[in-house]
Amino acid sequence: MEDRISELPDDILSFALSFLTMRDAVKTRLLSRRWRYLSPPLSHLQFDAFTLFGTHGGRSSEFTAAVDQVLLACRGPKIGTLKVRFPLGNDHAFHVDRWVSLSSAMQVEKIAFDLSCFPESRERYNFPCHILPVGKGSHLKHLCLAACKLRLSPNLTSQLNPLRTLDLDSVPLDQSDLDTIISACPKLTLLRLIDCGLPKIVCIHGQLLCLKTLIIRDVFISVVLKSINLEIFEFHGLPRKLTFADVPHLKKAVVWSLFIYQGTSPVCNGLAKDLPQLQFLSLLVKGEVPPLPATTPKFNSLKQLDLLILPFIDSDLVTVTYLLNASPFLEILRLKLGFGCEGRGNRGRREHSRHTYLHLREVRMEGFRDRWNEMELAVYLLKNTSALERMVVVVSGGTERQRVNNLLQKEKSNSTTELIIL
């Protein structure tokens, strides 16, 4: 039987391949020599076990061969993104290095390699910065590495000059590596460092003048930010100390630590003192918010406060008002309530001083389970906010929505606040 389909032009056959999944496209290219070197006109290439084999596992030799086949067949317009997710170590450096080299030829703008889940005994893949082109020949703007190594030589840093974002997850870094990154990537707008085993003191200074977002997850480290134009800072983990020196544009700070409840006062004192311009603050609180000293500076620019609260069953949740009282111009309050831990003994409800919040116009409470302390906080906010426009309560755990709605509707009396129970 005559094969009329294979007689079609390459452009039409490639267009037909674009409607297939990556796995089916690979299978199709095995049908004949005519199809073998065709590739769909893709702007993004993503390789993982499921994409190529339809499973969540596979042999590394089969995976590397399949990726080689697709990349070697790619022709035509540039590729925007190259993503690879598969457990590969440095023993497969020959293949992965070739993918990096081919990505440069295809003018790839984003490389994302997640090579995690390999045995700990296997040496991690060392990303080959020396392969990357320099100058106008470089198109790489976004680099994401997980479970790799990134060893930068001071003599080979120009390859990373075009980078706009750098996302490193489980990539070991020491102080010299950080210094090299800072000097090699002057155009970075986003830097994300997750579980990189950072040194005890991390200093990000004025050389990164374009840096707008910095995200760090680590434990028992101090972070010093000095003379940079940072706008968003996030820290997840266990910080020893956070220092902000001449960071005038920082508007959003997220500090999530399971131990922050032991030192909420110092953290808030430092943030309010160093960042008077802060407009958005997100904190994780376990149990209750301790009283803030009278000397704690006010968050006079703060507009939105997000709190993830991990309460004990008998936690006094109205203590979040310590933070509200320190934020006189707050407009939006968002609370996420985690599951309550075991109680610490029965106690009566505390009497809380009344305080009118003149600017608070929106409150959202998620994870509401109709416990007495959750209801007490909701009622307190309804009765002490003169400008509240909307309160949204998202109930969970089989809580009866109608009962919650009836109780809160009764408490808000003649208030014009829109009450939404979800």
C-alpha positions in Angstrom: 0.0 0.0 0.0 1.4 3.4 -1.0 2.3 5.6 2.0 0.9 9.0 0.8 1.2 10.6 4.3 5.0 10.2 4.3 5.1 12.1 1.0 3.8 15.2 2.6 6.3 18.1 3.2 8.2 18.3 6.5 6.3 21.3 7.7 3.0 19.6 7.5 4.2 16.4 9.1 5.8 18.4 11.9 2.6 20.3 12.4 0.8 16.9 12.7 3.2 15.9 15.4 2.4 19.0 17.4 -1.0 17.5 18.3 0.6 14.4 19.9 2.0 14.0 23.4 5.7 13.8 23.7 5.5 10.1 24.3 3.4 9.5 21.2 5.6 11.8 19.1 8.6 9.8 20.1 6.9 6.5 19.2 5.8 8.0 15.8 9.3 8.9 14.9 10.3 5.3 15.2 7.8 4.2 12.5 10.1 5.0 9.6 13.2 6.8 8.5 11.0 9.5 7.0 9.6 10.4 10.4 12.7 9.8 12.5 14.2 13.3 12.1 11.0 15.3 12.3 10.1 17.3 15.3 6.9 19.1 16.3 7.1 22.9 16.3 7.3 23.2 20.1 8.1 26.3 22.1 8.6 24.2 25.3 10.2 20.8 25.8 9.5 18.9 29.0 11.0 15.5 29.6 10.1 13.2 32.5 9.3 9.5 32.9 5.5 10.0 32.5 5.9 12.2 29.4 8.2 9.8 27.7 7.1 6.4 28.9 3.6 6.9 30.5 4.9 5.7 33.8 6.5 7.2 36.9 9.8 5.3 36.5 12.1 3.9 33.9 15.7 3.1 33.1 18.1 6.0 32.9 19.6 4.6 29.7 16.2 4.6 28.0 15.4 8.0 29.3 18.7 9.6 28.1 18.3 7.9 24.7 14.8 9.2 24.2 15.8 12.8 25.2 18.8 12.6 22.9 16.6 11.5 20.0 14.1 14.4 20.4 16.7 17.1 20.9 18.8 16.0 18.0 15.7 16.0 15.8 14.6 19.5 16.8 14.8 22.0 14.0 13.3 25.3 13.2 12.3 28.1 15.6 13.9 28.6 18.9 12.8 26.7 22.0 11.6 28.8 24.9 12.0 26.2 27.8 13.8 23.0 28.3 12.7 21.0 31.4 14.2 17.7 32.5 13.0 15.8 35.6 14.5 12.4 36.1 17.0 10.9 38.7 20.3 11.3 37.0 23.8 11.7 38.6 27.1 12.9 37.3 27.7 9.5 35.6 25.3 10.7 33.0 27.1 14.0 32.5 27.9 13.1 28.9 24.3 13.2 27.9 23.1 16.1 30.1 26.1 18.2 29.0 25.0 17.6 25.4 21.5 18.7 26.2 22.9 21.9 27.6 25.0 22.4 24.5 22.0 21.7 22.2 19.8 24.1 24.2 22.2 26.9 23.4 22.0 26.1 19.7 18.2 26.2 20.0 18.3 29.6 21.8 16.6 28.3 24.9 15.7 31.0 27.4 14.9 28.8 30.4 16.6 25.6 31.6 15.0 23.6 34.4 16.8 20.5 35.6 15.4 18.5 38.5 17.6 15.4 38.9 16.5 14.5 42.5 15.6 11.2 44.0 18.8 9.5 42.9 20.7 7.3 45.5 22.7 9.4 48.0 25.8 7.5 47.1 25.6 8.8 43.5 27.6 11.9 42.7 25.4 14.8 41.8 25.5 16.2 38.3 27.7 19.3 38.0 26.0 21.9 35.8 28.5 22.9 33.0 28.6 26.7 33.0 31.6 26.6 30.7 29.5 25.2 27.9 27.2 28.2 27.9 27.9 30.8 25.2 28.9 34.3 26.1 27.9 37.8 24.8 25.2 38.0 22.1 25.3 34.3 21.6 23.7 33.7 25.0 19.9 33.6 25.2 19.6 31.9 28.6 17.6 34.1 31.0 16.2 31.6 33.6 18.1 28.8 35.3 16.4 26.3 37.7 18.5 23.5 39.2 17.4 20.9 41.7 19.7 18.2 43.2 22.7 19.4 41.1 26.0 21.1 41.7 26.8 24.6 40.6 30.5 25.2 40.9 31.4 28.6 39.5 34.9 29.6 38.7 35.7 33.3 39.0 37.3 33.1 35.5 34.1 31.7 33.9 31.3 33.9 35.2 30.4 35.9 32.0 28.2 32.9 30.9 25.7 33.8 33.6 25.6 37.5 33.0 22.3 37.4 31.0 20.4 35.5 33.8 17.3 37.2 35.1 16.2 34.5 37.5 18.2 31.8 39.4 16.3 29.1 41.2 18.4 26.6 43.2 17.0 23.7 45.2 19.2 21.3 47.1 22.3 22.8 45.3 25.1 23.1 47.9 26.5 26.6 48.2 29.2 28.1 50.3 30.1 31.7 50.8 32.5 31.8 47.8 29.8 30.4 45.6 27.4 33.1 46.8 29.9 35.8 46.2 30.6 34.5 42.7 26.8 34.4 41.9 26.4 37.9 43.1 29.2 39.2 40.9 28.4 37.0 37.9 24.6 37.8 37.7 24.2 41.6 37.9 20.9 41.4 36.0 19.1 39.0 38.4 15.6 40.0 39.4 14.7 36.8 41.3 17.0 34.6 43.4 15.5 31.5 45.1 17.7 29.4 47.4 16.0 26.3 48.8 17.8 23.9 51.2 21.2 24.8 49.8 23.1 24.4 53.0 24.0 28.1 53.1 26.7 29.5 55.4 25.8 30.6 58.9 25.7 34.2 57.7 24.3 35.0 54.3 25.0 38.5 53.0 23.3 39.9 49.9 24.7 43.3 49.2 24.6 46.1 46.7 26.0 44.4 43.6 22.6 42.9 42.8 21.0 46.2 42.0 18.3 44.6 39.9 17.2 42.0 42.4 13.5 42.4 43.3 12.6 39.1 44.9 14.7 37.0 47.3 13.4 33.6 48.6 15.4 31.5 51.1 14.6 28.3 52.9 17.2 27.1 55.4 17.8 26.5 59.1 19.9 28.3 61.7 21.3 31.0 59.5 21.4 34.7 59.7 20.5 36.8 56.7 21.9 40.3 56.1 20.4 42.4 53.3 22.3 45.6 52.6 21.9 48.4 50.0 19.8 46.5 47.5 16.6 47.4 45.7 14.7 44.4 46.9 10.9 44.5 46.9 9.9 41.0 48.1 11.7 38.9 50.8 10.6 35.5 51.9 12.3 33.3 54.5 11.1 29.8 55.3 12.8 27.8 58.0 14.6 28.6 61.3 16.3 32.0 61.1 18.9 33.1 63.7 18.6 36.7 62.8 17.3 38.9 59.9 19.0 42.2 59.3 17.8 44.8 56.8 20.2 47.7 56.2 19.3 50.3 53.6 16.6 48.3 51.8 14.2 51.2 51.1 12.0 49.5 48.5 11.1 46.4 50.4 7.3 46.3 50.5 6.5 42.6 51.2 8.0 40.3 53.8 7.1 36.6 54.5 8.7 35.0 57.5 7.5 31.4 58.1 9.2 29.6 60.9 7.8 27.0 63.3 9.8 28.6 66.1 8.8 32.2 65.3 6.3 32.0 68.2 9.2 31.9 70.6 10.5 35.2 69.2 7.7 37.1 67.6 8.6 40.2 69.5 12.2 40.5 68.2 11.2 39.6 64.7 8.4 42.2 64.6 10.6 44.8 66.3 13.3 44.3 63.7 11.0 44.4 60.8 9.1 47.5 62.0 12.3 49.3 62.8 14.3 48.4 59.7 11.4 48.4 57.2 9.0 51.3 58.1 7.8 51.2 54.4 6.6 47.6 54.7 3.1 47.1 53.2 2.6 43.3 53.3 3.6 41.0 56.1 3.1 37.2 56.4 4.0 35.3 59.5 3.6 31.8 60.9 2.4 31.7 64.5 2.2 28.6 66.7 -0.2 28.8 69.6 -0.6 32.5 70.4 0.9 35.8 69.6 2.8 37.0 72.7 2.4 40.6 73.8 4.6 43.1 72.0 6.6 45.5 74.1 5.4 49.1 74.3 8.7 50.1 72.7 8.0 48.1 69.5 7.8 50.4 66.5 4.5 50.6 64.7 4.0 49.2 61.2 2.7 52.5 60.0 2.7 51.6 56.3 1.4 48.0 56.6 -1.8 47.4 54.5 -2.1 43.6 54.6 -1.3 41.1 57.2 -1.4 37.3 56.5 -1.1 34.9 59.4 -0.8 31.1 59.3 -1.8 30.1 62.9 -1.1 26.6 64.3 -3.2 26.8 67.4 -3.5 24.7 70.5 -7.2 23.7 71.1 -7.4 26.2 73.9 -5.2 29.0 72.3 -6.4 32.5 72.8 -6.7 33.6 69.2 -7.7 37.1 70.0 -4.0 37.7 70.8 -3.6 38.4 67.1 -4.8 41.8 68.0 -1.3 42.5 69.4 -0.2 42.6 65.8 -3.3 44.6 64.7 -2.7 47.2 67.4 0.9 47.6 66.0 -0.5 48.2 62.5 -2.8 51.2 62.8 -3.5 51.6 59.0 -4.1 47.9 58.2 -6.7 47.3 55.6 -6.7 43.5 54.9 -6.3 40.7 57.4 -6.1 37.1 56.2 -6.0 34.2 58.7 -5.4 30.5 57.9 -6.1 28.3 60.9 -4.3 24.9 61.1 -5.5 21.9 63.0 -5.4 22.4 66.8 -2.9 20.5 68.8 -3.7 18.9 72.1 -4.9 21.4 74.7 -2.8 22.5 77.6 -5.5 22.3 80.2 -8.9 24.0 80.7 -9.1 27.7 81.3 -11.6 30.5 81.1 -11.9 32.9 78.4 -9.8 36.0 78.8 -11.2 39.5 78.8 -9.7 41.6 75.9 -9.5 45.3 75.8 -11.6 46.9 73.1 -9.8 48.6 70.3 -11.4 50.1 67.3 -9.7 49.4 64.0 -10.5 52.4 61.8 -9.0 51.2 58.5 -9.6 47.4 58.5 -12.0 46.8 55.6 -11.6 43.1 54.8 -11.1 39.9 56.9 -10.8 36.4 55.7 -10.6 33.3 58.0 -9.8 29.9 56.5 -9.9 26.6 58.3 -12.8 27.7 60.6 -14.1 24.7 62.7 -16.4 26.6 65.0 -14.3 26.2 68.1 -14.9 28.7 70.9 -11.6 30.5 70.3 -12.2 30.8 66.6 -15.7 32.1 67.1 -14.5 34.5 69.8 -12.0 36.0 67.4 -14.5 36.4 64.6 -17.0 38.1 66.9 -14.3 40.4 68.3 -13.3 41.6 64.8 -17.0 42.2 63.9 -17.5 44.3 66.9 -14.3 46.3 66.8 -13.9 47.3 63.2 -15.7 50.5 62.1 -14.9 50.3 58.4 -15.2 46.5 57.8 -16.8 45.9 54.4 -16.5 42.1 54.1 -15.8 39.1 56.3 -15.3 35.8 54.6 -15.3 32.6 56.8 -14.2 29.4 55.1 -15.4 26.5 57.3 -13.9 23.0 57.2 -14.0 19.7 59.0 -17.7 19.1 58.6 -18.6 22.3 60.3 -22.3 23.4 59.8 -22.2 26.5 57.7 -25.7 27.6 58.5 -25.0 27.5 62.2 -21.9 29.6 61.8 -23.8 32.0 59.6 -26.6 32.4 62.2 -24.2 33.0 65.1 -22.1 35.6 63.3 -25.1 37.4 61.7 -26.6 37.8 65.2 -23.3 39.3 66.5 -22.8 41.8 63.7 -26.2 43.3 64.6 -26.8 46.4 62.5 -23.4 46.4 60.9 -23.3 46.9 57.1 -20.5 44.3 56.9 -21.0 41.7 54.2 -20.7 38.3 55.8 -19.8 35.4 53.5 -19.7 31.8 54.8 -18.1 29.3 52.5 
